Every structure is written in structure tokens, then in C-alpha cells.
Amino acid sequence: MSKPRIDETHAAVGLMLLQVLALATMSPVWAQERPRKSNYPQQSEALMQPDTRKVFDSAPFSRDKAVPYWTNGYLVSRVSETVGPGTFNVTLYDRTGNKAGQAAIWFEGSARVIVKSASVTTDGRIIASGEADKPDGTRARFIAATDSSGNVTDVIQTREFSPANTCAAPDGTVWSFGTLQWDAAKGVPLQGDTLRQFDTRKGQLAGYVPRSIFPNDLLFEALAFIRCSGDGVVVYSPLAGVYIEMQRGVDAPVIYQAPMPVDTRLTGFAVLGAGKIYGLLRSEGSADTSIRGLYSLLLDDNNKTGSWQPVQGTVGTRRQPGTVIQLYGTDGGSLVFSRAEDPLGESALHWAKPY
């Protein structure tokens, strides 16, 4: 069986500089209006005692890997950069805490492969996105799918679109939130949709949310999160302070202005359903003294705005017992997370329902 191969693309790639001050001065973001009964929580929540706790292999939590996340019954672990074939750069762990699958995403003729995002389908196949760089400096942006054994079976090139964040939808399609290449000659990014739906065999199916609503100099897709479910797809960009919700069966997304609290960053994101949106926020400072914990994103449907509010009993320092120190995702109606000073260690994952 021959190795999967990606043809060369020769689009120019320019350097984009992140302007933090743009977050405070960016133009208002438009929103598509549609009727919906609001059922968002109006007060801070608390977290029930964990329903389940399980100790995992420490490998997915090592510093050389991206922060893993839980989806479709698996913890997805990802190595960002690979410089040769045969290296497993996406690994799955099941509810027992043991390794359940892995894939070596690599393409013949590459000098390195960057896996920017990885997820898993409901039947255990891996979806990965990123770019394959060739020795001459050209690069190909891709979304790849494997079979249940981790062998790459389908690859599509996304051309000028960089699929920085992906998730696998229950209907078998893949959603991606990303950005467009930089037009070095004009000093502006190319224009196009930033939220796209793909079929890994047919290519792009649909596109939404134009690049033009974001400032030119903002790397809005960096550190963003996307989550798929039977209800639709949601995206949150902490750098842009924008929450996007695309409900199943609706023709246009709803976009909310939902800025991050000052001097904080987001390291985890999870959605349990309509109005139940959670993030792991951490303040600036040293690892031991910074404040972190679980926050819920409260949305105002009338004004299309959102604000982050702490979840009772989860916020504190890294050494304060009970503090939620990382949020990995959702499993059924529960959040999956880890707590500070757990006697079983930081690789002990908790399952609990907020109320």
C-alpha cells in the first residue's frame, strides 16, 4: 500500500503579527438574527461531586504534547510537529484510561507535518488537520481521515484555507474554523469564509462567517476552540472575543461578542448543550500563584453578547484543593476535568455534572 501523498501548493505565505491592543478596539461583530427561546443560566453554578474518577496514563499530559481534549468517548492526544514517517502523532485513550488507538499522520515527500487539530468520530476514526511542509518551502494544508486502525484513508487539500481547528460531526462531516493565507503583495489576508464544513472524500460542502468581520492583523483562529454535537457546531475565539453558534438545520450562524476577562487566557472549552458553555480560565502569573478555574459563558440573546462567570467552588490557585485546573471536554451530560491536589495525581480525570 503506497503512502498518502499531497500535491504541492505554491501560495505565498506572509508573516502575521498579533496585535493585542486590537482586542480592545476591534469593530463590532455582526450577528444573524433568528428566533430562539433563551434558556441560558442567569447565576453562577456549582459543580456536583464527581460521578466518576479514573487515573489515566501520564503520556497525554506531558509538556511535549498539546492539551488533550475529550470527545465522542475518547481523550484525544496530539503531537504538533513530526519530522519523519512512522511517528504516532495522534493517540486515543478510552474511559478505562488506556490507549485505544493511534495514527501516524504523514505524507510522502514531506519534510515535516504540523498537526494543528485532531478529533475522533463517533465510530473511533481519527480526523486530523494541519499542513505538510516540503523541503523547498512550499506547503499543503489538509484534513485527513483514518480508518478504525489508524491508517490514513482520505485526504483533502484546503488550498488557501488553513484548517486550524476541526471537529467531527455525528453526520460524518467535518467542521473547521480557520483563517486564510496572507496576501503579501497587498499586505492583507485573502478573503473567504472562516467556518467551513467538509466531506473528507468530496471536499468542501459549505462556508460561513467571512474573514472581513475580523481585523486584518488579528490571528483570531490561534488558540480557538470548535466543538461538534448533534445540536450543531460552536466556536469560541478568545483572541477575538467572539462566540459563534451554528445550530443544526439553520442556514446562518449567530455571532456573539464575548470578550475574555482582562489578563486571562483560556486553556479548555466544553459545551454540554444550549446555554451550557464552559471554559477553563487562568489569570496571568506564575504556575503556582495564578488564579484558575471553571467558568460558564452566559449569553444575552437580545444583545448578542456574552460574559464569563465563575462556577462556584472551582476557582483558586493550582495548590488549592478542589480547584479545577484543566477542562478536557464533555462525556454525555458530564464535564471531564482534573482538580488540584488530587491524591491520585493530575492525570486523574473527573466526571461531574454542573447544576
C-alpha positions in Angstrom: 0.0 0.0 0.0 1.6 3.3 -1.1 1.9 6.2 1.4 -0.7 9.0 1.1 0.7 11.9 -0.9 -0.2 15.6 -1.1 0.5 17.6 -4.2 2.5 20.8 -3.9 0.8 24.1 -3.5 2.7 27.3 -4.1 0.7 30.1 -2.5 2.8 32.8 -0.9 2.7 32.8 2.9 3.4 36.1 4.8 4.1 36.9 8.4 1.1 37.9 10.5 1.7 39.9 13.7 -0.6 39.6 16.7 -1.8 43.0 17.9 -3.1 42.5 21.4 -4.5 46.1 21.5 -6.8 45.2 18.6 -8.9 43.2 21.0 -10.0 46.4 22.7 -10.5 48.5 19.6 -11.9 45.9 17.1 -15.1 46.9 15.2 -18.4 45.4 16.4 -19.1 41.9 15.1 -22.4 41.4 13.1 -24.9 38.8 14.1 -27.6 36.9 12.2 -30.9 37.3 13.9 -33.2 34.2 14.4 -35.9 33.4 16.9 -35.0 31.2 19.8 -36.2 30.7 23.3 -33.5 31.7 25.7 -32.7 29.2 28.4 -29.3 30.4 29.5 -28.3 30.3 33.2 -28.6 33.6 35.0 -26.4 32.9 38.0 -23.2 31.2 39.0 -23.4 27.5 39.1 -21.8 24.9 41.4 -20.2 21.6 40.5 -21.5 18.3 41.9 -19.2 15.8 43.4 -17.6 13.7 40.7 -19.7 10.8 39.5 -16.6 9.0 38.3 -12.8 9.4 38.7 -10.2 7.5 36.7 -6.4 7.6 36.5 -5.0 7.8 33.0 -1.7 7.1 31.5 0.5 10.2 32.1 1.7 10.4 28.4 -1.2 12.6 27.0 -0.5 15.2 29.7 3.3 15.6 29.0 4.6 19.0 28.1 5.7 18.0 24.6 2.0 17.5 23.6 -0.9 19.8 23.1 -3.5 19.9 25.8 -5.7 16.8 25.2 -9.5 17.0 25.0 -12.4 14.6 25.5 -14.8 14.0 22.7 -17.0 11.1 21.5 -15.9 8.8 24.3 -12.1 9.3 23.9 -9.3 11.5 25.2 -7.5 12.8 22.1 -3.8 13.4 22.5 -1.8 15.3 19.8 1.9 15.9 18.9 2.0 19.1 17.0 5.2 18.6 14.9 6.5 15.5 13.2 9.7 15.4 11.1 9.6 11.8 9.8 7.3 8.9 8.9 6.2 6.3 11.4 5.7 8.6 14.4 2.4 8.4 16.1 1.2 12.0 16.4 -2.4 11.3 17.4 -3.4 8.9 20.1 -6.7 8.0 21.6 -7.5 6.9 25.2 -10.8 5.4 26.3 -12.8 5.6 29.5 -10.6 3.0 31.2 -7.6 5.3 30.9 -5.8 3.0 28.4 -4.6 3.6 24.9 -7.4 2.8 22.4 -5.9 3.8 19.0 -3.3 5.9 17.3 -2.3 7.3 13.9 0.9 8.4 12.2 -0.2 11.3 10.0 2.5 11.7 7.4 2.6 12.3 3.6 5.3 11.1 1.1 7.6 13.9 0.1 7.1 16.0 3.3 9.9 17.5 5.4 7.6 17.9 8.3 3.9 17.6 9.2 2.2 20.0 11.6 -1.0 18.6 13.1 -2.9 21.7 14.3 -6.0 19.9 15.4 -7.3 16.3 15.9 -10.6 14.8 16.8 -12.4 11.4 16.7 -15.6 10.3 15.0 -18.4 8.5 16.9 -17.1 5.2 15.5 -13.5 5.7 16.6 -11.8 7.1 13.4 -9.3 9.9 13.7 -9.7 13.3 11.9 -6.6 15.4 11.8 -5.9 18.8 10.2 -2.8 20.9 9.6 -0.1 21.4 7.0 2.6 19.3 5.3 5.7 21.3 4.5 8.0 20.3 1.7 11.8 20.7 1.5 11.5 23.6 -0.9 9.4 25.6 1.5 6.0 25.0 -0.2 3.2 23.7 2.0 -0.1 21.9 1.6 -3.0 22.4 4.0 -5.0 19.3 4.7 -7.8 17.5 6.5 -7.1 13.7 6.8 -9.3 10.8 8.0 -8.2 7.4 9.1 -9.9 4.0 9.4 -10.5 2.4 12.8 -7.0 1.0 12.7 -5.4 4.5 12.3 -4.4 4.1 8.7 -5.0 7.3 6.6 -7.7 6.6 4.1 -8.9 10.0 2.9 -7.1 13.4 2.4 -8.4 16.7 1.1 -6.4 19.8 0.5 -8.0 23.0 1.7 -5.9 25.2 -0.5 -5.9 28.9 0.7 -7.8 27.9 3.9 -5.8 26.9 6.9 -7.9 24.4 9.0 -6.5 25.3 12.4 -9.4 23.8 14.4 -11.6 20.8 13.5 -14.3 18.6 15.0 -16.1 15.5 13.7 -19.9 15.9 13.4 -22.3 13.0 14.1 -23.4 13.1 10.4 -19.9 12.2 9.3 -18.9 15.6 8.1 -16.0 17.7 9.5 -16.3 21.3 10.6 -13.3 23.6 10.7 -12.6 27.1 12.0 -9.5 28.7 10.5 -8.1 31.5 8.5 -7.0 32.5 5.0 -3.5 32.9 3.6 -1.8 36.3 3.8 -1.6 38.3 0.5 2.0 39.6 0.8 1.7 41.9 -2.2 -1.3 43.8 -0.8 -0.5 43.4 2.9 -3.9 42.0 3.8 -5.3 38.5 4.2 -7.2 36.8 1.4 -11.0 37.0 1.8 -13.2 34.0 2.4 -15.2 32.0 4.9 -13.6 31.1 8.3 -16.1 28.4 9.4 -16.4 25.6 6.8 -18.0 22.2 6.5 -16.2 19.4 4.7 -16.7 15.8 3.5 -13.3 14.1 3.6 -14.0 12.5 0.2 -16.0 15.2 -1.6 -14.2 18.3 -0.2 -15.9 21.5 1.0 -19.6 21.5 1.4 -20.4 24.9 2.8 -18.8 28.0 4.3 -19.9 30.7 6.8 -18.5 33.8 8.7 -16.5 36.0 6.3 -12.9 36.8 7.2 -13.7 40.5 6.7 -15.5 40.7 10.1 -12.2 40.2 11.9 -9.3 42.8 12.0 -6.7 42.2 9.4 -3.9 42.0 11.9 -5.6 39.6 14.3 -4.7 35.9 14.5 -8.3 35.1 15.6 -8.0 31.4 14.8 -5.0 30.9 17.1 -5.9 29.1 20.3 -9.6 28.9 19.2 -11.9 26.0 20.1 -14.5 24.3 18.0 -17.0 21.6 19.2 -19.5 19.5 17.2 -22.6 17.8 18.6 -26.0 16.6 17.4 -27.2 20.1 18.1 -24.8 21.7 15.7 -21.3 23.3 15.9 -20.0 26.1 18.2 -16.7 28.1 18.0 -15.0 30.3 20.6 -12.1 32.6 19.7 -10.6 34.0 22.9 -8.3 36.4 21.0 -11.2 37.9 19.0 -13.6 37.6 21.9 -16.2 36.0 19.6 -18.6 33.1 20.2 -20.2 31.5 17.1 -23.1 29.1 17.2 -24.4 27.2 14.2 -27.5 25.2 15.1 -28.3 22.1 13.1 -30.9 22.8 10.4 -30.3 26.6 10.5 -28.8 28.4 7.4 -26.8 31.0 9.2 -24.7 31.2 12.4 -25.4 33.5 15.3 -22.3 35.5 16.4 -21.9 37.0 19.9 -19.3 39.4 21.2 -18.0 37.7 24.3 -14.6 39.0 25.3 -12.3 37.3 27.7 -11.8 38.9 31.2 -8.7 41.1 31.3 -5.3 39.4 31.8 -6.7 35.9 31.5 -6.3 33.1 29.0 -8.4 30.1 28.0 -6.9 26.6 28.1 -10.0 24.4 27.9 -13.5 24.6 26.4 -16.6 22.5 26.6 -20.3 22.6 25.6 -23.0 20.5 27.2 -25.9 21.8 25.2 -27.9 25.0 24.7 -26.7 27.6 27.2 -24.3 25.3 28.9 -20.9 26.6 27.8 -17.8 26.2 29.9 -14.1 27.3 29.9 -11.0 26.8 32.0 -9.7 30.3 32.6 -6.4 31.2 34.0 -5.0 34.6 35.1 -1.6 35.8 34.3 1.2 34.9 36.8 3.3 32.0 37.9 2.0 28.5 37.7 1.5 28.3 41.5 0.1 31.8 42.2 -2.2 32.4 39.2 -5.9 32.0 39.7 -7.7 29.4 37.6 -10.9 27.5 37.5 -14.1 26.7 35.7 -16.2 29.5 34.2 -19.5 29.5 32.4 -20.2 31.7 29.4 -23.6 33.5 29.9 -25.1 34.7 26.7 -27.6 37.5 26.1 -29.7 36.6 23.1 -31.1 40.1 22.8 -27.8 42.0 22.6 -25.8 39.1 21.1 -23.2 39.4 23.9 -21.6 37.0 26.4 -19.7 37.2 29.7 -17.7 34.7 31.6 -18.8 33.9 35.2 -17.0 31.7 37.7 -18.5 28.3 38.7 -18.9 28.1 42.5 -16.2 26.0 44.3 -13.9 25.5 41.3 -11.7 28.7 41.2 -8.4 29.0 43.1 -4.7 28.5 42.9 -3.1 25.4 41.5 -2.3 24.2 45.0 -5.7 24.9 46.5 -7.6 21.6 46.9 -10.7 21.3 44.7 -9.6 23.9 42.1 -10.4 22.8 38.6 -7.0 23.0 36.9 -7.9 21.7 33.5 -11.1 21.2 31.5 -10.9 18.4 28.8 -14.4 18.3 27.4 -17.8 16.6 27.9 -19.0 13.0 28.1 -22.7 12.6 28.0 -24.1 15.1 30.5 -20.9 15.4 32.4 -17.9 17.7 32.2 -14.5 16.0 32.1 -11.8 17.8 34.1 -8.9 17.5 36.7 -8.7 19.0 40.1 -5.8 20.4 42.2 -4.1 18.3 44.8 -5.9 15.1 43.8 -4.2 12.3 45.8 -4.3 10.2 42.6 -2.4 12.9 40.7 -3.1 15.3 37.9 -3.7 12.5 35.4 -6.8 11.5 37.4 -9.8 12.7 35.3 -13.2 13.5 37.0 -16.6 13.3 35.5 -19.3 15.6 37.1 -22.5 17.5 36.2 -22.8 21.2 36.9 -26.1 22.4 38.5 
